[in-house]
Amino acid sequence: MEDRAWKSWFQVAYTLGIIATLSCPITQGANILVVPVDGSHWVNMRILIEELKLHGHTATVLYASPSWYINEKPDLYKSIVVKMPGFLLRNSSEEFMDGFVQETLESLQHGWTTWGIIKLQYKMTSFMHAFHTWNRVLNIAIFENKTLLNQLEITHFDLVLTDPVFPTGAMLAYHLELPLVNNVRWLSSGESHLFLAPSPLSYVPIPGSKLTDKMSFFQRTQNVLQNLVQLSFSQFLTNPMYNEICHRYLGPDTDIEMILLRADVWLMRVDFIFEFPRPTMPNIVYMGGFQCKPSKPLAAEFEEFVQSSGDHGIIVMSLGTIISSLPLQITMKIAEAFAQVPQKVIWRYHGKIPPNIGNNTLLAKWIPQNDLLGHPKTRAFVAHGGTNGIYEAIYHGVPIVGIPLLFDQFDNLLRLETRGAAKVINVAAMQSNDLLQALNEVINNTSYRDNMQKLSALHRDQPESPMERAIFWIEYVARHKGAAHLRSESYRLPWYVYYCVDVMILLLSVLLMVTILTVLLLKKLCNIARKKKQKIQ
């Protein structure tokens, strides 16, 4: 009896185990080809790769040999390194970036004038053109390397994950006939929404315009003109470089805009508590702040310094990943302002130590930025306005004193300033007293912290974390071998069809013909009436 009962219970348990197993979704690790962009873009791509690895997926990273931050890391991903010609190595050096920063500061020395904006836009356009020229050589090196292409084909990847600010990943996905997921904030043509989704210029400000979604007539005029300049840069400088390669390696009926727009899902590093509301598309997934996480305890050296600040607390400063330091004359002004505040200062700094550094300031080549921003004693964050740092400050509710230097940093900080969570100053024309006043205002005026805390509460109030959302959609594309049902067919349409220019021409032609016929008919009727009148008389 006992044996029979034991067997019966065993069969029941076995059956329940089978049912439970069948009811669980079977997740197979995806084999992902990652084509990243260097600098701060690589920082957030690496975070995404780390999370994908935790979910059982395998990543292979393809990158060029002159690299700032990307290197071989076999415990996290496989590497495919493309060797580039030696003469291009200088374009990836820190000296090149420091020189560009110096030129940008010179453009801003006289304030945000019309001439300053024109000079800054010209320098940024020249800078991006140089990098696209470099990337064009990289693309040719890849597509001329038949051994490499064969290696990619026989590896049988499930999808391509790329940052499309340079289109190498999109072109490889098209060649390999693989689904494409973009980890995106910017394209060469500007903010990615402008390329992908309807963007009414009446309330969608162009990057670099320093405008909000509330524009006067003259501001809308500026917005339209700036949009035309950006479109001209793409259509006449950038796109022809890549279109020639597309025609050569991907087929005569391809162009770079079609290659980019065929992406299945766009993981957008944006949250609408930060971005201005605007039209979107079904294959855009918003994951702004996906890299943010709760703070961890600080290392002993940092914790001891933080605790020594007492009730005054600390100020954290960082210029991000690609700018090692500012010119010494500007650095000394910053050091002078820091020396006069009652707070302690932790400053991520790599360069010549300013001679006037205060006793309250700790310089470090690396700082645990997320953990410092999450510390209860942190009062303000002095930042350049990069997207990663902005979202970490929002996540932890720390107000910002902004010193924008490059690219989207001006617009990022403007968005926070309009929400009352940041104070922005022109670092090129700054005096030490300007920074001191800004710090005192942001720290002592509680409205800045209150506004940032409100943004933090809104950002955290989501049904899932931005990282969970990003991973789900990457796995979704891998499971279904694409997401074409979410993709607009606009990428197949020529511009005159997209804007219905042919339809408008037809309707205007019909209207013109009807108008002409009506006029002729009326003229004819008038002539008949005139002749009848003459006969009666």
C-alpha positions in Angstrom: 0.0 0.0 0.0 2.8 2.4 0.9 4.7 1.7 -2.3 1.5 2.2 -4.3 0.8 5.5 -2.6 4.4 6.7 -3.0 4.2 5.9 -6.8 0.9 7.7 -7.1 2.3 10.8 -5.4 5.4 10.6 -7.6 3.3 10.4 -10.8 1.3 13.5 -9.7 4.4 15.5 -8.9 6.0 14.4 -12.2 2.9 15.5 -14.1 2.7 18.9 -12.3 6.4 19.4 -13.1 5.8 18.7 -16.8 2.9 21.1 -16.8 4.9 23.8 -15.0 7.8 23.4 -17.4 5.5 23.6 -20.5 3.8 26.7 -19.1 7.0 28.6 -18.8 8.2 30.5 -21.8 11.3 29.0 -23.4 13.9 31.7 -23.9 16.8 30.9 -26.2 19.9 33.1 -26.0 20.2 35.3 -29.0 23.5 35.7 -30.9 23.8 39.5 -31.4 26.2 41.5 -33.6 26.9 44.8 -31.9 28.3 47.7 -34.0 28.9 50.6 -31.5 30.1 54.2 -31.6 33.1 55.2 -29.5 33.2 57.7 -26.6 30.2 58.3 -24.3 28.0 56.3 -26.8 30.1 53.2 -26.1 29.5 53.7 -22.3 25.8 53.2 -22.5 26.1 50.5 -25.2 28.4 48.5 -22.9 25.8 48.7 -20.1 23.2 47.3 -22.5 25.6 44.4 -23.4 26.2 43.6 -19.8 22.4 43.3 -19.2 22.0 41.2 -22.3 24.7 38.8 -21.0 22.8 38.5 -17.7 19.7 37.4 -19.8 21.7 34.7 -21.5 22.5 36.4 -24.8 25.8 36.4 -26.7 27.3 39.6 -28.1 30.0 40.0 -30.7 31.3 43.6 -30.9 32.7 44.9 -34.2 34.9 48.0 -34.0 37.9 49.8 -35.5 41.4 49.5 -34.2 42.0 53.1 -33.3 39.6 53.3 -30.3 39.2 55.5 -27.2 37.3 53.1 -24.9 36.4 50.0 -26.8 38.8 47.1 -26.2 38.8 43.3 -26.1 36.8 42.0 -23.1 36.3 38.2 -23.7 34.4 37.7 -20.4 31.7 40.1 -21.7 31.7 39.8 -25.5 33.6 38.5 -28.5 35.6 41.0 -30.5 36.0 41.6 -34.2 38.6 44.3 -34.8 38.9 46.1 -38.1 42.4 47.5 -38.7 42.4 51.0 -40.1 45.1 52.9 -42.1 47.7 54.5 -39.9 47.1 58.0 -41.1 43.7 57.9 -39.6 45.0 57.3 -36.1 45.4 60.9 -35.3 41.7 61.5 -35.7 41.0 59.3 -32.6 43.5 60.9 -30.3 42.6 62.9 -27.2 44.6 65.8 -28.6 42.2 66.1 -31.5 39.2 66.3 -29.2 40.9 68.8 -26.9 41.8 71.0 -29.9 38.2 70.9 -31.0 37.0 71.9 -27.5 39.4 74.8 -27.6 38.0 76.0 -30.9 34.5 75.7 -29.6 35.3 77.8 -26.5 36.8 80.5 -28.8 33.5 80.6 -30.7 31.6 81.2 -27.5 33.8 83.7 -25.8 31.7 86.6 -26.9 28.4 85.0 -25.7 25.6 83.3 -27.5 25.5 85.9 -30.4 24.3 85.2 -33.9 27.9 85.2 -35.1 28.9 82.9 -32.3 26.1 80.4 -33.2 27.2 80.5 -36.9 30.9 79.9 -36.0 29.9 77.1 -33.6 27.7 75.4 -36.1 30.4 75.6 -38.8 33.0 74.0 -36.5 30.6 71.2 -35.4 29.7 70.6 -39.1 33.4 70.4 -40.0 34.1 68.1 -37.1 31.3 65.7 -38.0 32.3 65.8 -41.7 35.8 64.7 -40.6 34.4 61.8 -38.6 32.1 60.8 -41.4 35.1 60.8 -43.8 36.8 58.5 -41.4 33.8 56.2 -41.0 33.5 56.0 -44.8 37.0 54.5 -45.0 36.0 52.1 -42.2 32.9 51.0 -44.2 34.9 50.4 -47.3 37.5 48.4 -45.3 34.7 46.2 -44.0 32.9 45.6 -47.3 36.2 45.0 -49.2 37.2 42.4 -46.6 35.5 39.2 -48.1 37.0 37.1 -45.3 35.4 39.2 -42.7 32.0 39.3 -44.5 32.1 35.5 -44.8 32.9 35.2 -41.1 29.9 37.3 -40.3 27.6 35.3 -42.6 28.6 31.9 -41.2 28.2 33.0 -37.6 24.4 33.2 -38.1 23.6 36.2 -36.0 20.0 36.7 -34.9 20.1 40.5 -35.1 22.3 43.6 -35.3 22.3 46.1 -32.4 23.9 49.4 -33.4 24.2 53.1 -32.6 23.3 54.7 -36.0 25.1 58.0 -35.5 27.4 56.3 -38.1 25.5 53.9 -40.4 28.0 51.0 -40.4 25.7 48.7 -38.4 22.7 49.5 -40.5 24.6 48.7 -43.7 25.8 45.4 -42.3 22.3 44.4 -41.2 21.0 45.1 -44.8 23.9 43.1 -46.3 23.5 40.2 -43.9 19.6 40.3 -44.2 19.3 40.6 -40.4 16.8 42.4 -38.2 18.1 45.8 -37.0 17.7 47.4 -33.5 19.0 50.9 -33.0 20.3 52.2 -29.6 19.9 55.8 -30.6 19.9 59.5 -29.5 21.4 61.2 -32.6 21.9 60.6 -36.3 24.3 62.5 -38.6 21.3 64.6 -39.7 20.5 65.6 -36.1 18.1 64.4 -33.4 16.7 61.0 -34.5 13.0 62.0 -34.2 13.5 64.5 -37.0 14.5 61.7 -39.3 12.0 59.1 -38.2 8.8 60.8 -37.0 6.7 63.8 -38.2 8.3 66.9 -36.7 6.2 70.1 -37.0 8.7 73.0 -36.8 6.1 75.1 -35.1 6.7 73.4 -31.8 9.6 70.9 -32.3 12.9 72.8 -31.8 15.8 71.9 -34.0 18.9 70.8 -32.0 21.4 73.7 -31.5 18.6 76.3 -31.8 18.4 76.9 -28.0 14.6 77.1 -28.5 11.8 75.4 -26.5 8.4 74.1 -27.8 6.9 77.6 -27.2 8.2 79.8 -30.1 7.4 83.3 -31.3 7.1 84.1 -35.0 10.8 85.0 -35.3 11.9 82.0 -33.4 9.8 79.7 -35.7 11.6 81.5 -38.6 14.9 80.7 -37.0 13.8 77.1 -36.4 12.9 76.6 -40.1 16.1 78.2 -41.4 18.2 76.0 -39.0 16.3 72.9 -40.2 17.1 73.8 -43.8 20.8 74.2 -42.9 20.8 70.7 -41.3 19.0 69.1 -44.2 21.5 70.7 -46.6 24.4 69.3 -44.6 22.8 65.8 -44.8 21.7 65.9 -48.4 24.8 67.5 -49.9 27.7 66.5 -47.7 26.9 63.4 -45.6 24.5 61.3 -47.6 26.4 61.3 -50.9 29.4 59.8 -49.1 27.4 56.8 -48.0 25.1 56.6 -51.0 28.1 55.8 -53.2 29.1 53.0 -50.9 25.5 51.7 -50.8 25.3 51.6 -54.6 28.7 49.8 -54.8 28.2 47.1 -52.1 24.4 46.9 -51.4 22.8 47.5 -54.8 22.0 50.3 -57.2 18.4 50.7 -55.8 19.6 51.5 -52.2 20.5 54.7 -50.5 21.5 55.5 -46.9 18.2 57.0 -45.8 16.4 53.8 -46.9 19.0 51.6 -45.1 18.6 53.6 -41.9 14.8 53.8 -41.9 14.3 50.0 -42.4 15.3 49.4 -38.7 12.8 47.3 -36.9 13.0 49.0 -33.5 14.5 52.3 -32.3 15.6 52.2 -28.7 15.5 56.0 -28.0 17.5 57.3 -25.1 14.8 59.8 -24.2 12.1 60.2 -21.5 9.3 62.8 -22.0 9.8 64.2 -18.5 12.9 65.6 -20.1 12.1 65.9 -23.8 9.4 68.2 -25.2 6.2 66.4 -26.2 6.1 65.6 -30.0 4.8 63.0 -32.5 6.2 59.5 -32.4 6.1 56.2 -34.2 5.1 52.7 -33.1 8.6 51.2 -33.5 10.1 53.9 -31.2 10.8 52.5 -27.7 11.7 55.1 -25.0 14.4 54.0 -22.6 15.8 57.3 -21.3 17.8 56.8 -18.1 18.2 53.0 -18.7 21.7 53.1 -17.3 20.5 54.6 -14.0 20.4 52.4 -10.8 20.3 52.8 -7.1 23.6 54.1 -5.5 26.0 51.8 -3.7 28.1 52.5 -0.6 31.1 54.6 -1.5 34.7 53.4 -1.1 36.4 54.4 2.1 38.4 57.3 0.6 35.3 59.0 -0.9 33.0 58.3 2.1 35.5 59.8 4.5 35.8 62.9 2.4 32.0 63.2 2.0 31.3 62.8 5.7 33.9 65.6 6.5 31.6 68.0 4.7 29.2 68.1 7.7 25.8 69.7 7.1 27.0 71.7 4.1 27.3 68.6 1.9 29.2 68.1 -1.3 29.3 69.3 -4.9 30.1 66.8 -7.7 31.7 67.9 -11.0 32.4 65.9 -14.1 32.9 66.7 -17.8 32.1 63.2 -19.1 34.1 60.7 -20.9 35.7 62.4 -24.0 36.9 65.7 -22.5 39.9 65.2 -20.3 40.2 68.8 -19.1 39.6 72.4 -20.0 42.2 75.1 -20.7 44.1 76.1 -17.6 42.7 79.7 -17.5 39.1 78.3 -17.3 40.1 75.6 -14.9 41.6 78.2 -12.5 38.3 80.2 -12.6 36.4 77.0 -11.6 38.9 76.2 -8.9 38.6 79.7 -7.5 34.8 79.5 -7.3 35.0 76.1 -5.6 37.4 77.4 -3.0 34.8 79.9 -1.9 31.9 77.6 -1.3 31.2 76.0 2.2 30.6 72.6 0.6 33.3 70.0 -0.2 33.9 69.4 -3.9 34.7 66.1 -5.7 35.9 66.9 -9.2 36.6 64.3 -11.8 39.7 65.8 -13.4 42.6 64.6 -15.6 45.1 67.3 -16.5 47.5 69.9 -15.0 46.5 70.6 -11.4 45.4 74.3 -11.1 47.7 76.1 -8.6 44.8 77.8 -6.8 42.9 74.6 -5.9 41.1 74.9 -2.6 41.5 72.7 0.5 37.9 71.7 0.1 38.4 70.2 -3.3 39.3 66.6 -4.1 40.6 65.9 -7.6 40.3 62.4 -9.0 40.8 60.8 -12.4 37.8 58.6 -11.8 34.8 59.0 -9.6 31.8 56.7 -8.8 29.5 59.3 -10.3 26.2 57.4 -9.9 26.9 56.6 -6.3 28.0 60.1 -5.5 24.8 61.6 -7.1 22.8 59.2 -5.0 24.5 60.1 -1.7 22.2 62.2 0.6 24.9 64.8 1.2 25.2 65.7 -2.5 23.8 69.2 -3.1 24.6 70.0 -6.7 26.1 68.5 -9.9 28.4 70.7 -12.1 28.1 69.0 -15.5 28.7 69.5 -19.2 25.2 68.2 -20.1 25.8 64.8 -21.6 22.8 62.6 -21.8 24.1 59.9 -19.4 25.0 62.4 -16.6 21.7 64.3 -17.1 19.6 61.2 -16.5 21.6 60.1 -13.5 21.0 63.6 -12.0 17.3 63.3 -12.8 17.1 59.8 -11.3 18.7 60.9 -8.0 17.0 64.3 -7.9 20.2 66.4 -7.9 20.0 69.9 -9.4 22.6 70.9 -12.0 24.9 73.8 -12.7 25.5 73.4 -16.5 28.5 74.3 -18.5 27.7 72.9 -22.0 30.6 72.4 -24.4 29.7 70.3 -27.4 26.9 68.9 -29.5 23.5 68.2 -27.8 24.8 69.4 -24.4 23.3 73.0 -24.9 19.9 71.6 -25.7 20.0 69.0 -22.9 20.7 71.7 -20.3 18.2 74.1 -21.8 15.4 71.5 -21.3 16.3 71.2 -17.6 16.6 75.0 -17.2 13.1 75.5 -18.6 11.8 73.1 -16.0 13.6 75.0 -13.2 16.0 72.2 -12.4 19.3 73.7 -13.7 21.2 76.9 -14.0 23.3 77.2 -17.3 26.3 79.4 -17.7 28.6 80.1 -20.7 31.9 78.6 -19.6 33.9 80.3 -22.3 32.9 83.8 -21.0 32.6 82.8 -17.4 34.3 84.5 -14.4 34.8 82.7 -11.1 32.1 84.9 -9.5 29.5 83.7 -12.2 30.0 80.1 -11.2 30.0 81.0 -7.5 26.7 82.8 -7.8 25.2 79.9 -9.8 26.2 77.4 -7.2 24.8 79.4 -4.4 21.5 79.9 -6.2 21.1 76.3 -7.1 22.1 75.0 -3.6 20.3 77.7 -1.5 17.2 78.2 -3.6 15.2 75.1 -2.7 13.0 75.4 -5.9 15.8 73.8 -8.0 16.0 70.7 -5.8 12.2 70.5 -5.5 11.8 70.7 -9.3 14.4 68.1 -9.9 12.8 65.8 -7.3 9.5 66.2 -9.1 11.2 65.1 -12.4 12.8 62.2 -10.5 9.4 61.0 -9.1 7.9 61.2 -12.6 10.8 59.4 -14.2 10.7 56.5 -11.6 6.9 56.1 -11.8 6.8 53.6 -14.6 5.3 50.1 -14.9 8.8 48.7 -15.8 12.3 50.1 -15.7 13.7 51.6 -19.0 16.3 48.8 -19.0 13.6 46.1 -18.7 11.8 47.7 -21.6 14.9 47.8 -23.7 15.8 44.2 -23.1 12.2 43.1 -23.8 12.2 44.7 -27.3 15.6 43.4 -28.2 14.4 39.9 -27.3 11.1 40.6 -29.1 12.9 41.3 -32.4 15.1 38.2 -32.0 12.1 36.0 -31.2 10.0 37.2 -34.2 13.0 37.8 -36.6 12.1 41.4 -36.9 9.2 43.8 -36.3 8.2 44.9 -39.8 4.6 45.3 -38.7 5.6 48.3 -36.5 7.7 49.9 -39.2 6.2 52.7 -41.4 6.4 52.1 -45.2 7.6 55.7 -45.6 11.2 54.5 -46.0 10.3 53.0 -49.4 8.7 56.3 -50.7 10.6 58.9 -52.6 10.4 62.4 -51.1 7.8 63.7 -53.6 5.5 60.8 -52.8 6.1 61.1 -49.0 5.0 64.8 -49.1 2.3 64.1 -51.8 3.9 66.6 -54.1 2.6 64.6 -57.1 -0.9 64.6 -55.7 -0.7 68.4 -55.1 0.5 69.0 -58.6 -2.4 66.9 -60.0 -5.0 68.7 -57.8 -3.5 72.1 -58.7 -3.5 71.1 -62.4 -7.2 70.1 -62.2 -8.1 73.3 -60.3 -6.2 75.3 -62.9 -7.9 73.5 -65.8 -11.4 74.0 -64.1 -10.6 77.7 -63.5 -9.5 78.2 -67.1 -12.5 76.3 -68.5 -14.8 78.3 -66.2 -13.3 81.6 -67.3 -13.6 80.6 -71.0 -17.2 79.4 -70.5 -18.1 82.7 -68.7 -16.4 84.6 -71.5 -18.3 82.7 -74.1 -21.6 83.2 -72.3 -20.8 86.9 -72.0 -20.1 87.2 -75.7 -23.4 85.4 -76.5 -25.3 87.7 -74.1 -23.7 90.7 -75.6 -24.6 89.6 -79.2 -28.2 89.0 -78.2 -28.4 92.4 -76.6 -27.0 94.0 -79.7 -29.7 92.2 -81.9 -32.5 93.4 -79.6 -31.3 96.9 -79.8 
